[in-house]
């Protein structure tokens, strides 16, 4: 298994566990992402990953139905993405090694997935948890990842479609609250 497959799997597991525990009524709850419900956050994660991979010739098949069952849609989607990066299911194509000119210069599909899309899964896990009254269960290592990801984006972090401008963390805030405030979120 390659690094991208390992990192995707590591982010996929806790996100899947959280999504599986959301009750049906909570999917329409407002999320910290302005104008989005918890269901919309799942749709966003799926759509952005599908669009990114499709742009680089990776076919994930039919789009799953997030409206009908967000948890099933996520399981289906995440399983397909994982299979594309697992060494045993690539049809002799090393998806992670596909090279392209990215926003920050030359990169690969695997590196971009790790830098942004896996980071996005961790951040949005908190958004879904917040919207549905659940615990995101973020570890210190995941908070490190959130912070390092924000550092790697520089000013691009606040481009349209990434994060809202940072907000002030309240006095006495913990590390997670400080990182979330940087990402435009109030814990």
Backbone torsions as a table, in degrees:
resi	resn	phi	psi	omega
1	UNK	NA	139.0	-179.1
2	UNK	-89.9	170.6	-177.3
3	UNK	-59.3	-42.2	-179.2
4	UNK	-62.5	-44.4	178.5
5	UNK	-62.3	-41.9	179.3
6	UNK	-63.9	-46.3	-177.8
7	UNK	-68.6	-38.9	177.8
8	UNK	-63.0	-45.7	179.1
9	UNK	-61.0	-38.6	-180.0
10	UNK	-66.8	-34.8	177.1
11	UNK	-81.6	-34.2	-178.3
12	UNK	-64.3	-42.3	-175.4
13	UNK	-57.1	-58.0	-178.8
14	UNK	-66.1	-32.9	177.4
15	UNK	-66.5	-43.4	177.6
16	UNK	-62.1	-44.5	178.9
17	UNK	-57.8	-43.6	178.6
18	UNK	-64.6	-50.7	-177.4
19	UNK	-58.5	-37.4	179.7
20	UNK	-64.5	-23.8	-176.9
21	UNK	-93.5	-5.9	-179.9
22	UNK	-71.5	127.6	177.9
23	UNK	-79.4	156.3	-172.6
24	UNK	-54.8	-40.0	-177.6
25	UNK	-68.0	-26.0	-175.6
26	UNK	-79.5	-14.1	-179.1
27	UNK	-63.1	-24.0	179.9
28	UNK	-93.4	5.6	178.1
29	UNK	-70.5	144.8	177.8
30	UNK	-65.5	140.8	178.1
31	UNK	-103.5	171.2	174.4
32	UNK	-66.1	-13.7	176.8
33	UNK	-83.8	110.6	-172.2
34	UNK	-49.6	125.8	177.7
35	UNK	82.2	1.0	-178.1
36	UNK	-112.2	143.6	170.1
37	UNK	-90.6	174.1	174.6
38	UNK	-58.0	-40.2	178.1
39	UNK	-60.8	-41.6	179.7
40	UNK	-62.8	-34.1	178.3
41	UNK	-64.5	-44.4	177.2
42	UNK	-61.4	-43.8	179.2
43	UNK	-59.4	-43.1	179.3
44	UNK	-59.6	-47.4	-179.1
45	UNK	-59.8	-47.0	-179.7
46	UNK	-63.7	-50.4	-175.8
47	UNK	-62.0	-43.1	-178.0
48	UNK	-67.6	-38.3	177.5
49	UNK	-67.2	-43.4	179.1
50	UNK	-60.8	-46.3	-178.6
51	UNK	-62.5	-45.5	179.9
52	UNK	-60.2	-49.8	-177.2
53	UNK	-66.9	-39.6	178.7
54	UNK	-62.0	-37.4	178.2
55	UNK	-58.7	-25.5	-178.2
56	UNK	-109.3	23.6	172.2
57	UNK	79.2	15.4	180.0
58	UNK	-97.5	113.9	-178.3
59	UNK	-91.6	120.4	177.7
60	UNK	-100.9	8.3	179.3
61	UNK	78.7	-161.3	-177.0
62	UNK	-63.6	144.2	178.7
63	UNK	-71.0	131.4	179.0
64	UNK	-71.5	154.3	-176.9
65	UNK	-88.9	97.2	-179.2
66	UNK	-69.9	-34.1	-178.5
67	UNK	-62.6	-41.9	-176.6
68	UNK	-70.1	-47.1	-176.2
69	UNK	-157.7	93.6	-177.8
70	UNK	-57.1	-38.2	-178.7
71	UNK	-65.7	-45.8	178.7
72	UNK	-65.0	-39.9	178.9
73	UNK	-61.1	-43.7	179.5
74	UNK	-64.5	-47.2	179.9
75	UNK	-56.3	-46.0	-179.0
76	UNK	-62.1	-51.1	-178.8
77	UNK	-61.5	-52.3	-176.1
78	UNK	-62.2	-35.4	176.4
79	UNK	-64.1	-39.7	178.3
80	UNK	-67.1	-43.0	178.9
81	UNK	-63.0	-46.3	-179.8
82	UNK	-56.6	-43.8	-179.2
83	UNK	-62.0	-34.4	179.9
84	UNK	-67.2	-25.9	-178.6
85	UNK	-101.1	-16.6	176.5
86	UNK	-67.3	137.5	-177.8
87	UNK	-58.6	-25.7	-173.4
88	UNK	-89.2	-4.1	-173.9
89	UNK	-136.7	46.0	-177.2
90	UNK	-114.4	9.2	-179.0
91	UNK	48.8	41.7	179.6
92	UNK	66.3	11.5	176.6
93	UNK	-106.6	124.6	176.1
94	UNK	-87.7	88.8	-175.6
95	UNK	-56.3	-41.5	-178.1
96	UNK	-60.7	-27.5	-175.3
97	UNK	-89.9	-2.6	179.7
98	UNK	-61.2	120.4	-176.4
99	UNK	-91.3	148.2	175.2
100	UNK	-160.6	166.9	177.9
101	UNK	-91.0	107.9	-177.6
102	UNK	-92.7	-178.8	-179.1
103	UNK	-58.6	-36.2	-178.0
104	UNK	-101.0	10.7	179.6
105	UNK	118.9	-168.8	-178.0
106	UNK	-60.3	137.2	-178.5
107	UNK	-155.6	-172.0	175.6
108	UNK	-127.9	164.6	177.1
109	UNK	-59.2	-42.4	-179.7
110	UNK	-63.2	-45.5	-179.5
111	UNK	-64.1	-41.8	179.3
112	UNK	-66.9	-40.2	178.0
113	UNK	-61.6	-42.6	179.7
114	UNK	-67.6	-43.5	-175.6
115	UNK	-69.5	-43.7	-173.6
116	UNK	-110.2	-54.9	-169.3
117	UNK	-69.2	-35.5	175.8
118	UNK	-71.9	-41.4	173.7
119	UNK	-55.6	-45.2	-179.9
120	UNK	-60.2	-37.3	178.2
121	UNK	-63.4	-39.7	-179.3
122	UNK	-69.0	-47.1	-179.9
123	UNK	-61.7	-46.9	-177.7
124	UNK	-71.9	-19.0	171.9
125	UNK	-60.9	-41.3	176.9
126	UNK	-64.5	-41.9	-179.5
127	UNK	-60.5	-44.4	179.9
128	UNK	-65.6	-43.4	178.7
129	UNK	-61.1	-45.2	-178.9
130	UNK	-62.2	-42.8	-178.5
131	UNK	-65.2	-32.1	-171.7
132	UNK	-106.4	3.8	178.1
133	UNK	73.9	24.2	-179.4
134	UNK	-107.7	170.9	178.0
135	UNK	-95.2	124.6	179.2
136	UNK	-70.6	-21.6	178.3
137	UNK	61.5	34.1	-179.0
138	UNK	-67.3	133.8	179.1
139	UNK	-89.5	166.5	175.2
140	UNK	-58.6	-38.3	179.0
141	UNK	-64.5	-37.7	178.3
142	UNK	-70.6	-36.6	175.4
143	UNK	-64.7	-40.4	173.9
144	UNK	-56.6	-45.5	-179.5
145	UNK	-62.1	-41.6	178.0
146	UNK	-61.0	-44.7	-178.3
147	UNK	-67.9	-45.4	179.9
148	UNK	-64.5	-37.7	176.8
149	UNK	-62.5	-46.0	178.3
150	UNK	-60.0	-41.6	177.7
151	UNK	-59.9	-42.9	-175.1
152	UNK	-67.8	-24.1	-178.7
153	UNK	-83.9	-21.0	-177.2
154	UNK	57.4	-140.1	-178.8
155	UNK	-66.7	-20.2	178.7
156	UNK	-63.5	-18.0	178.4
157	UNK	-55.7	-31.2	-174.8
158	UNK	-102.6	16.4	174.0
159	UNK	-68.7	157.0	178.2
160	UNK	-54.9	129.7	178.2
161	UNK	92.1	-3.8	178.2
162	UNK	-103.4	-87.8	178.9
163	UNK	-131.4	150.3	170.5
164	UNK	-67.6	162.6	175.5
165	UNK	-56.5	149.2	179.5
166	UNK	-60.3	156.1	176.6
167	UNK	-122.2	166.6	178.4
168	UNK	-78.9	133.0	174.3
169	UNK	-78.6	145.1	179.5
170	UNK	-65.9	155.9	177.2
171	UNK	-55.9	137.6	178.3
172	UNK	77.8	10.7	-178.8
173	UNK	-64.6	148.1	174.9
174	UNK	-80.7	175.9	-176.7
175	UNK	-59.5	-43.9	179.4
176	UNK	-60.6	-44.9	-179.5
177	UNK	-62.9	-36.0	178.2
178	UNK	-67.3	-44.4	178.4
179	UNK	-64.4	-44.2	179.7
180	UNK	-62.4	-39.1	178.3
181	UNK	-61.5	-39.1	177.2
182	UNK	-60.7	-30.6	-179.4
183	UNK	-91.1	11.7	177.4
184	UNK	79.7	21.4	-176.7
185	UNK	-118.2	141.9	176.6
186	UNK	-106.1	119.2	-178.9
187	UNK	-81.2	NA	NA
